């Protein structure tokens, strides 16, 4: 089941079941254990979930690889 939630004037779909506040806080704490590369990968997935019709031409990893050439 899809539900619509509003946060700071943004609407997004969220599949149920949702995480409890305690589970969400635990997840945020686990993010601190990720490497910068893992965080960029996760950020790309989050960006895609927030705006699936507006995917970038290059991923964060690809942009980093290109930037490292210069």
Buried (B, 14 or more C-beta within 10 A) or exposed (E): EEEEEEEEEEEEEEEEEEEEEEEEEEEEEEEEEEEEEEEBBEEBEEBBEEEEEEEEEEBBEEEEEEEEEE
